[in-house]
C-alpha cells in the first residue's frame, strides 16, 4: 500500500509492505489517506513529502555496527536513530533526517511479551502502533520545524474559530462531535500542533461515547469523520473546557495565564502523548535537531496572550454546544 496524508502540518508518504499494517494505518488516517495522482492535497510529488514512512516485511534487526548507545533500546548509527522496540509497540524504527524530509523505516519485531499483549489487548496495540508509525514521527518533525504538540481541538462555530483546551475526559470530543453534526469543521479530535498562530491537526479518528467503531480508552469508541477534516485553522479564541456538576453550563472570560496553564497541563497529562515525550527526547539527543523538549509553554503563551480566553464549565449529561449555549458569551469577546 502507498498513500499520503496531511498530519501535524506535515505531508506523510506511507509505503507499507505488510497488509495488516496497511489496514491499521488506513484505519488510523480516518479517511484522510489518498492513493493516486488525483490527490486533493496536491502532494503527488516527492518534493512535497516531508515525512516518509517505509514499513518493511524484513524481520531482521537494523544494523548496529559502529553504533553509539543513546539510552536503553536506542542507539545512533550512521546519522540515524534506531529504536529496538519503539514505545513497546513491537516495531523497530530507523529514523534519519535527510534535508527537508524525515525518513522512517519500520520492521515488526515483537518480543514475546509484546506479541502476547497485542493478542489480548488488540485495541490498545492498534492505538500504540498507529501512534508510533504515523503520529509520533510527524509530531517530532513538526517540532523541528517550529511547532509544538497540544492536546486541543480547533473547530469552526457560528461564533468563529474556537480552540478547545483542557485535560482528557471533560467533554472536548463530545463538543466536537456536536459541532460537526451541526455543519462545523475541525482540525482533529484532540491532538494537534501549533506555532502559536495556526493549529494543524494530527490525523486520527474521533473518539466518543456515541461511537461504534474500534474500542478506545475510557469507555469510548472510534467514529469516522462525517465531514472533511481541516488541515489547519487559525483560532480566534481559546476556550478552556471544564466539567462541572448538574448545574447549568457557564461561560466566563478568563486570563491568558489561566488559559496557557490549561493548554500546557492538558497536553502533558494527555494519554495519547504519554509515550511521546521519551520518543521525542531520544530523537533530539541523537540528531541534535529541534528543541531539547517540545516548546509547549512558548506556543501556549503566544496563543493565550494574543487571543481572548474563556472558561466553559459543562453540565454533566447536558447537550451543550459551543455554537448554541455559548454563542452570546463568545461573541462578546469580539467587541
C-alpha positions in Angstrom: 0.0 0.0 0.0 1.2 3.5 -0.8 -0.7 6.5 0.4 -0.3 10.1 1.6 -2.0 12.2 4.2 -1.6 15.5 5.9 -0.9 15.3 9.6 0.6 17.8 12.1 1.2 20.2 9.3 3.4 17.6 7.5 2.8 15.6 4.3 3.3 12.0 5.2 4.1 9.4 2.5 3.5 5.8 3.5 4.8 2.7 1.8 3.7 -0.4 3.6 4.8 -3.9 2.6 2.7 -5.7 5.2 -1.1 -6.0 4.6 -2.3 -5.9 8.2 -0.1 -2.9 8.9 -1.6 -1.1 5.9 -5.1 -1.8 7.2 -4.1 -0.4 10.6 -2.7 2.8 9.1 -5.7 3.3 6.8 -7.9 3.0 9.8 -5.8 5.5 11.8 -5.9 8.0 8.9 -9.7 8.2 9.4 -10.5 8.9 5.8 -7.5 11.2 5.3 -5.4 8.9 3.1 -5.1 9.5 -0.7 -3.7 6.9 -3.1 -3.5 8.2 -6.7 -2.5 11.1 -8.8 -5.8 12.8 -8.4 -4.6 14.0 -5.0 -6.7 16.8 -3.4 -3.8 17.6 -1.2 -1.6 18.3 -4.2 1.2 16.3 -2.7 1.6 13.8 -5.6 5.4 14.6 -5.9 8.3 13.6 -3.8 9.3 17.3 -3.2 6.2 17.9 -1.2 6.7 14.9 1.1 8.2 15.9 4.5 7.8 12.6 6.4 8.4 9.3 4.6 7.4 6.0 6.3 8.5 2.7 4.9 7.1 -0.4 6.6 9.4 -3.3 5.7 8.4 -7.0 5.7 12.0 -7.8 6.8 12.1 -9.0 10.4 15.9 -8.8 10.9 17.2 -6.2 13.4 18.6 -3.0 12.0 22.4 -3.0 11.8 24.3 -1.9 15.0 27.9 -1.8 13.6 29.6 1.3 14.9 26.6 2.4 16.9 26.7 4.7 19.9 24.2 4.0 22.6 21.7 6.8 23.3 19.7 5.0 26.0 18.4 1.5 26.7 17.0 0.2 23.5 18.1 3.1 21.3 21.3 3.9 19.5 22.8 6.3 16.9 24.2 4.6 13.7 25.2 6.4 10.5 23.3 9.6 11.4 20.1 7.5 12.1 18.4 6.9 15.5 17.4 3.3 15.9 14.8 2.1 18.3 14.9 -1.7 19.1 11.2 -1.5 20.2 9.7 1.9 19.9 7.3 2.7 22.7 6.8 -1.1 23.4 4.9 -1.3 20.1 6.8 -4.2 18.7 8.2 -2.1 15.8 11.9 -1.4 15.4 12.4 2.0 13.9 15.3 3.6 12.0 14.7 7.4 11.9 17.0 9.6 9.8 16.6 13.3 8.9 17.5 13.9 5.2 17.3 17.5 4.2 13.6 18.6 4.3 12.5 15.0 4.9 12.3 12.7 7.8 12.9 9.1 6.7 11.4 6.4 8.9 11.9 2.7 8.3 9.9 0.2 10.4 10.2 -3.5 11.0 7.8 -5.5 13.1 10.0 -7.5 15.6 7.8 -8.0 18.7 9.1 -9.7 21.9 7.0 -12.5 23.3 5.5 -10.1 25.8 4.5 -7.6 23.2 3.1 -10.2 20.9 1.0 -11.7 23.7 -0.2 -8.2 24.8 -1.1 -7.4 21.1 -3.4 -10.5 21.0 -5.1 -9.9 24.4 -5.4 -6.1 24.1 -5.8 -5.6 20.4 -7.3 -2.1 20.5 -4.5 -0.9 22.8 -1.9 -2.4 20.4 -3.5 -0.7 17.4 -3.5 2.7 19.1 0.2 2.4 20.1 1.2 1.1 16.7 -0.6 3.9 14.8 0.9 6.5 17.1 4.5 5.1 16.7 4.3 4.7 12.9 2.1 7.7 11.8 1.7 10.2 14.6 4.9 10.5 16.6 7.4 10.9 13.7 5.1 13.7 12.2 4.8 15.3 15.6 8.6 15.3 16.1 9.4 16.7 12.7 6.8 19.4 13.2 8.6 20.3 16.4 11.9 20.6 14.4 10.1 23.0 12.1 8.8 25.2 15.0 5.5 23.7 16.1 4.7 22.2 19.5 2.2 19.4 20.3 -1.0 20.4 22.0 -3.9 18.4 23.4 -6.6 20.6 21.8 -9.1 20.8 19.0 -9.6 23.8 16.7 -13.1 24.0 15.3 -15.4 26.3 13.4 -18.5 27.6 15.2 -21.1 30.2 14.4 -19.1 32.5 16.7 -15.8 31.9 14.9 -12.9 29.5 15.3 -12.5 28.2 18.8 -9.6 26.4 20.3 -10.8 23.9 22.9 -8.3 23.3 25.7 -8.4 21.1 28.8 -7.5 17.6 30.0 -9.0 14.4 28.8 -12.4 13.4 30.0 -14.0 16.9 30.3 -16.1 16.7 27.1 -14.0 18.2 24.3 -14.6 15.3 21.9 -18.3 15.4 22.6 -18.5 19.2 21.8 -16.5 18.5 18.6 -18.9 15.7 17.5 -21.9 18.0 18.1 -20.4 20.9 16.1 -19.6 18.6 13.2 -23.1 17.2 13.2 -24.3 20.9 13.0 -22.1 21.5 10.0 -18.9 22.7 11.5 -15.3 21.6 10.7 -12.4 20.8 12.9 -8.7 20.0 12.7 -8.6 16.9 14.7 -10.2 15.0 17.7 -7.8 16.2 20.4 -4.2 16.1 19.1 -2.6 18.9 17.2 0.5 21.1 16.8 0.8 24.8 16.7 3.3 27.6 16.1 1.2 30.0 18.2 -0.8 31.4 15.3 -2.1 28.4 13.4 -3.3 25.0 14.6 -2.5 21.9 12.5 -4.5 18.7 13.3 -3.0 15.3 13.6 -4.8 12.6 11.5 -6.9 10.5 13.9 -10.4 9.2 14.3 -12.9 10.9 16.5 -13.3 9.1 19.9 -16.7 9.4 21.6 -19.1 7.6 23.9 -21.5 7.6 20.9 -19.0 6.0 18.5 -19.5 2.4 17.2 -16.0 1.6 15.8 -12.8 0.3 17.5 -12.7 0.5 21.3 -10.8 3.5 22.7 -9.8 4.2 26.3 -12.3 5.4 28.9 -15.4 3.7 27.5 -15.3 5.5 24.2 -15.3 4.1 20.6 -13.9 5.5 17.4 -16.1 7.0 14.8 -15.3 8.3 11.3 -15.3 11.9 10.2 -18.6 12.8 8.6 -17.0 15.9 7.1 -13.7 16.8 5.6 -11.1 17.4 8.3 -9.5 20.8 8.1 -5.7 20.5 7.7 -5.3 23.7 9.8 -7.3 26.6 11.3 -6.4 29.9 12.9 -8.2 30.1 16.2 -9.9 33.4 17.3 -10.3 32.5 20.9 -9.2 30.0 23.5 -12.0 28.0 25.3 -10.9 26.2 28.4 -13.3 23.3 28.9 -14.1 22.0 32.4 -16.7 19.5 33.6 -19.0 20.7 36.3 -22.0 19.3 38.2 -25.6 19.2 37.3 -25.8 23.0 37.3 -26.4 24.8 34.0 -23.4 25.3 31.8 -21.5 28.6 32.2 -19.1 30.6 30.1 -17.0 33.3 31.6 -13.9 35.3 30.5 -10.6 34.3 32.0 -7.0 35.5 31.9 -4.3 34.4 29.5 -2.3 32.8 32.4 -5.2 30.5 33.2 -5.7 29.6 29.5 -1.9 29.0 29.0 -1.7 26.8 32.1 -4.6 24.7 30.8 -3.0 24.3 27.4 0.3 23.2 28.9 -1.1 20.9 31.7 -3.7 19.3 29.5 -1.1 18.5 26.9 1.4 17.0 29.5 -1.4 14.9 31.0 -2.7 13.5 27.7 -2.7 9.7 27.5 -2.1 9.9 23.7 1.2 11.6 24.4 2.4 9.6 27.4 4.9 7.6 25.3 5.8 10.6 23.0 8.0 12.5 25.4 10.7 9.9 25.7 10.4 9.2 21.9 11.0 12.9 21.1 13.8 13.3 23.6 15.7 10.3 22.2 15.4 11.8 18.7 16.5 15.2 19.9 19.5 13.7 21.7 20.6 11.6 18.7 20.1 14.1 15.9 20.8 17.4 17.6 17.8 18.8 15.8 14.9 20.8 17.2 14.3 21.8 20.8 15.6 19.5 23.6 12.0 19.4 24.8 8.8 20.4 23.0 8.2 24.2 23.3 4.6 23.8 24.6 4.8 26.7 27.0 6.1 29.2 24.4 3.3 28.3 22.0 0.6 28.2 24.7 1.7 31.7 25.9 1.5 33.1 22.4 -1.9 31.7 21.8 -3.2 32.8 25.2 -1.8 36.3 25.1 -3.0 37.1 21.5 -6.5 35.7 21.8 -9.5 36.3 24.1 -9.9 33.5 26.6 -13.0 31.9 28.2 -13.7 29.1 30.7 -16.6 26.9 29.8 -18.0 24.7 32.6 -20.2 22.0 31.1 -23.2 20.5 32.8 -23.0 16.7 33.4 -25.3 15.0 31.0 -26.2 18.2 29.2 -26.4 18.8 25.5 -24.2 21.9 25.4 -22.7 23.1 22.1 -20.2 26.0 21.6 -22.4 27.4 18.8 -25.6 27.2 20.8 -25.3 27.7 24.5 -22.2 29.9 24.3 -22.8 31.9 21.2 -23.8 35.1 23.0 -20.9 35.0 25.6 -18.3 34.2 23.0 -19.4 36.9 20.6 -18.9 39.5 23.3 -15.2 38.7 23.2 -15.1 40.1 19.7 -16.2 43.5 20.8 
